[in-house]
Amino acid sequence: MKKHVLIFVFGLFFLQSQASVTAYFNYGVFNVPSGSPFIETYLTVIGNSIKHLSVSGGLQGSVNVKVVITKNGELYTGDNYNLMGPVDKDTLNISSFIDNHRYALPNGAYTIEITLADNNDLSQKKFTYKENVTINYAKNEITCSTIQPLESFAKTVNQSSISKSGYDLIPYNVNYFPNNLNKFAFYFEAYGTDTILGKGQGFVYAYHIERKEDMFRPEGMSGYKKQMTSKVNPLLAQIDISKLESGNYYLVIELKDKNNKVQLEKKWFFQRSSKIIKVLEKKEKRSVYEFFGEYNNADTLKMFVECLWPISTSMERDYQINQAVKKDPALMKNYIVSFWEGRSGDSLDPLALWLAYYDKVKIVNKTFKCGKQKGFYTDRGRMYLQYGKPDQRVMQPSEPYSYPYEIWQWYRVNDKATGMFYTNKKAVFVNKKIADDCYQVVHSDIKGELYNDRWRYEITKRETNANPDATQPGSQQGNQANDFFNNPH
């Protein structure tokens, strides 16, 4: 299942408006193969953001939490309770406090709504936040839970709502790790390995930290655990991040079978703030020779310039056009070096950035080419380079009444052309010329991309509708586009 981060700080959403309560809220989705999937809510209330009253032994705050979960616009389940904070001795040492609840939800599409209010300051405006959640655990494939980052964990003594697989798990509700946090603990579950890989088969959980911009893996920040297939395979682990530089990263978890083939991959984005800075040793600039040696082929250098288009600003793109038209090897080399030096800052190696990017270009050219057209010129290739590898990619090469199509989903998008960040974005590609494997983007909710409410008609072969307000074709047997768009997997 997908990771949904609702609350960010330092680039994360957080529940604070005109309301007095400041709280970090997140949720995870898990499955019980012998029962029902469930959604687990995590709430951390910042103690000094609410009003405290005198009680026996000190001061105490209280927050009213109302949770409403609807399906098809109707109430499915919910809760309304008062969350009591700890008793603090004085106003100089006000503690934050956490809350954890579970709600059984069968496969389906839901809306979760949370409302917070300070019980001791009713003059403050209540705050309400909504989020759509889709649960779809299939029985004919390996599926997984959300990655749950942890503040701490300990063996369970008394079973409670924070207990899983014999451990009490205290959630960490933001994806920001300041300098004083040096351990990254996490919990994860995979389901159905015994069905798909076979009973009694061995497999490996491999996990590592990966820099978002160039997929670089910092040394010493990885691990693995061997397990045997089961209905539920839990993973509880932690990584030492004391030597991790500031930056944007992914925690990556892979499930590999006995043949070392990746059967499942899950990522979780986080940000790190650190005092560790690695500067290029006695070298502020890389020479042109270090990039290219004696290489002077004008056509290949032209391709090197043009492949930068997906991650370039509009001004850079104009300059790239001029360079490509002139085809002067020296000018093109200097431009490429300057381009990467401008993006390397003080702590990154521009040559390493270029080589890492060009590795992605080679993947794109191999995977997304259209006839004789190189992959980075195509819509899929350009968006792969501009926004990164999608976290989920649905490929439907043959479906009744439909052209071949793909649906991509990014949990967190960093637009390398504009520097903008987005969460939970999607794109739809259709191939109407089946012989040449050329897919075109027909819809995306990323700012600046083609937005088309009628994208479903672009997929459907036999149905059109002249009504511009119509967005849903009639029921077509076997067409799964809506399900895949709502829950790519």
ChimeraX attribute file (.defattr): number of C-alpha atoms within 10 A of each C-alpha:
attribute: neighborCount
match mode: 1-to-1
recipient: residues
	/A:1	21
	/A:2	24
	/A:3	20
	/A:4	20
	/A:5	21
	/A:6	19
	/A:7	20
	/A:8	17
	/A:9	13
	/A:10	11
	/A:11	14
	/A:12	16
	/A:13	15
	/A:14	18
	/A:15	23
	/A:16	18
	/A:17	12
	/A:18	10
	/A:19	20
	/A:20	22
	/A:21	25
	/A:22	20
	/A:23	21
	/A:24	23
	/A:25	24
	/A:26	24
	/A:27	22
	/A:28	19
	/A:29	25
	/A:30	25
	/A:31	26
	/A:32	13
	/A:33	13
	/A:34	7
	/A:35	9
	/A:36	14
	/A:37	20
	/A:38	18
	/A:39	21
	/A:40	18
	/A:41	17
	/A:42	20
	/A:43	21
	/A:44	19
	/A:45	22
	/A:46	17
	/A:47	23
	/A:48	17
	/A:49	17
	/A:50	24
	/A:51	17
	/A:52	23
	/A:53	12
	/A:54	13
	/A:55	12
	/A:56	8
	/A:57	10
	/A:58	14
	/A:59	18
	/A:60	23
	/A:61	26
	/A:62	21
	/A:63	20
	/A:64	16
	/A:65	18
	/A:66	16
	/A:67	20
	/A:68	16
	/A:69	22
	/A:70	17
	/A:71	15
	/A:72	10
	/A:73	9
	/A:74	10
	/A:75	12
	/A:76	14
	/A:77	14
	/A:78	14
	/A:79	12
	/A:80	12
	/A:81	10
	/A:82	14
	/A:83	17
	/A:84	15
	/A:85	22
	/A:86	16
	/A:87	18
	/A:88	19
	/A:89	15
	/A:90	13
	/A:91	11
	/A:92	8
	/A:93	10
	/A:94	21
	/A:95	16
	/A:96	16
	/A:97	15
	/A:98	20
	/A:99	18
	/A:100	16
	/A:101	14
	/A:102	16
	/A:103	16
	/A:104	16
	/A:105	20
	/A:106	17
	/A:107	15
	/A:108	14
	/A:109	17
	/A:110	21
	/A:111	18
	/A:112	18
	/A:113	16
	/A:114	19
	/A:115	16
	/A:116	23
	/A:117	23
	/A:118	25
	/A:119	19
	/A:120	16
	/A:121	17
	/A:122	11
	/A:123	11
	/A:124	14
	/A:125	15
	/A:126	17
	/A:127	16
	/A:128	16
	/A:129	15
	/A:130	14
	/A:131	12
	/A:132	14
	/A:133	19
	/A:134	19
	/A:135	21
	/A:136	19
	/A:137	23
	/A:138	11
	/A:139	12
	/A:140	9
	/A:141	15
	/A:142	19
	/A:143	22
	/A:144	23
	/A:145	22
	/A:146	23
	/A:147	24
	/A:148	23
	/A:149	23
	/A:150	20
	/A:151	15
	/A:152	15
	/A:153	18
	/A:154	11
	/A:155	12
	/A:156	15
	/A:157	10
	/A:158	9
	/A:159	11
	/A:160	11
	/A:161	12
	/A:162	18
	/A:163	17
	/A:164	15
	/A:165	15
	/A:166	12
	/A:167	17
	/A:168	19
	/A:169	24
	/A:170	20
	/A:171	25
	/A:172	23
	/A:173	24
	/A:174	24
	/A:175	20
	/A:176	19
	/A:177	19
	/A:178	13
	/A:179	17
	/A:180	10
	/A:181	15
	/A:182	15
	/A:183	15
	/A:184	19
	/A:185	19
	/A:186	22
	/A:187	20
	/A:188	18
	/A:189	18
	/A:190	23
	/A:191	25
	/A:192	22
	/A:193	25
	/A:194	18
	/A:195	15
	/A:196	14
	/A:197	19
	/A:198	13
	/A:199	14
	/A:200	12
	/A:201	14
	/A:202	18
	/A:203	22
	/A:204	19
	/A:205	21
	/A:206	17
	/A:207	22
	/A:208	19
	/A:209	26
	/A:210	20
	/A:211	18
	/A:212	18
	/A:213	16
	/A:214	17
	/A:215	15
	/A:216	14
	/A:217	15
	/A:218	15
	/A:219	10
	/A:220	13
	/A:221	19
	/A:222	18
	/A:223	14
	/A:224	15
	/A:225	13
	/A:226	12
	/A:227	15
	/A:228	15
	/A:229	23
	/A:230	19
	/A:231	16
	/A:232	18
	/A:233	18
	/A:234	18
	/A:235	18
	/A:236	18
	/A:237	17
	/A:238	18
	/A:239	18
	/A:240	14
	/A:241	19
	/A:242	16
	/A:243	16
	/A:244	21
	/A:245	20
	/A:246	16
	/A:247	13
	/A:248	15
	/A:249	24
	/A:250	19
	/A:251	22
	/A:252	17
	/A:253	22
	/A:254	18
	/A:255	22
	/A:256	18
	/A:257	18
	/A:258	11
	/A:259	8
	/A:260	10
	/A:261	12
	/A:262	15
	/A:263	16
	/A:264	16
	/A:265	17
	/A:266	21
	/A:267	21
	/A:268	22
	/A:269	19
	/A:270	19
	/A:271	21
	/A:272	17
	/A:273	16
	/A:274	19
	/A:275	13
	/A:276	12
	/A:277	13
	/A:278	11
	/A:279	13
	/A:280	13
	/A:281	8
	/A:282	6
	/A:283	9
	/A:284	14
	/A:285	13
	/A:286	15
	/A:287	13
	/A:288	17
	/A:289	11
	/A:290	10
	/A:291	18
	/A:292	12
	/A:293	9
	/A:294	9
	/A:295	12
	/A:296	14
	/A:297	11
	/A:298	17
	/A:299	13
	/A:300	13
	/A:301	23
	/A:302	21
	/A:303	14
	/A:304	18
	/A:305	22
	/A:306	17
	/A:307	22
	/A:308	24
	/A:309	21
	/A:310	21
	/A:311	20
	/A:312	19
	/A:313	15
	/A:314	12
	/A:315	8
	/A:316	15
	/A:317	18
	/A:318	12
	/A:319	13
	/A:320	22
	/A:321	15
	/A:322	12
	/A:323	20
	/A:324	20
	/A:325	9
	/A:326	13
	/A:327	18
	/A:328	16
	/A:329	19
	/A:330	12
	/A:331	13
	/A:332	23
	/A:333	23
	/A:334	13
	/A:335	17
	/A:336	21
	/A:337	21
	/A:338	16
	/A:339	17
	/A:340	18
	/A:341	20
	/A:342	11
	/A:343	13
	/A:344	16
	/A:345	12
	/A:346	14
	/A:347	13
	/A:348	16
	/A:349	21
	/A:350	25
	/A:351	20
	/A:352	15
	/A:353	19
	/A:354	22
	/A:355	13
	/A:356	15
	/A:357	19
	/A:358	16
	/A:359	13
	/A:360	20
	/A:361	22
	/A:362	13
	/A:363	17
	/A:364	22
	/A:365	19
	/A:366	14
	/A:367	14
	/A:368	22
	/A:369	22
	/A:370	20
	/A:371	11
	/A:372	7
	/A:373	12
	/A:374	19
	/A:375	24
	/A:376	30
	/A:377	19
	/A:378	20
	/A:379	19
	/A:380	24
	/A:381	26
	/A:382	21
	/A:383	22
	/A:384	21
	/A:385	24
	/A:386	21
	/A:387	20
	/A:388	20
	/A:389	16
	/A:390	19
	/A:391	20
	/A:392	18
	/A:393	17
	/A:394	18
	/A:395	15
	/A:396	17
	/A:397	14
	/A:398	10
	/A:399	15
	/A:400	13
	/A:401	15
	/A:402	25
	/A:403	20
	/A:404	22
	/A:405	24
	/A:406	24
	/A:407	25
	/A:408	24
	/A:409	24
	/A:410	20
	/A:411	19
	/A:412	19
	/A:413	22
	/A:414	17
	/A:415	20
	/A:416	17
	/A:417	18
	/A:418	12
	/A:419	11
	/A:420	10
	/A:421	13
	/A:422	15
	/A:423	16
	/A:424	16
	/A:425	16
	/A:426	21
	/A:427	23
	/A:428	27
	/A:429	23
	/A:430	26
	/A:431	21
	/A:432	18
	/A:433	11
	/A:434	12
	/A:435	9
	/A:436	12
	/A:437	16
	/A:438	20
	/A:439	23
	/A:440	16
	/A:441	22
	/A:442	23
	/A:443	21
	/A:444	21
	/A:445	15
	/A:446	18
	/A:447	11
	/A:448	7
	/A:449	13
	/A:450	14
	/A:451	16
	/A:452	15
	/A:453	16
	/A:454	17
	/A:455	19
	/A:456	21
	/A:457	19
	/A:458	21
	/A:459	24
	/A:460	22
	/A:461	14
	/A:462	11
	/A:463	14
	/A:464	13
	/A:465	13
	/A:466	6
	/A:467	7
	/A:468	8
	/A:469	9
	/A:470	12
	/A:471	14
	/A:472	13
	/A:473	17
	/A:474	11
	/A:475	7
	/A:476	13
	/A:477	9
	/A:478	10
	/A:479	16
	/A:480	13
	/A:481	21
	/A:482	11
	/A:483	14
	/A:484	17
	/A:485	17
	/A:486	17
	/A:487	20
	/A:488	23
	/A:489	19
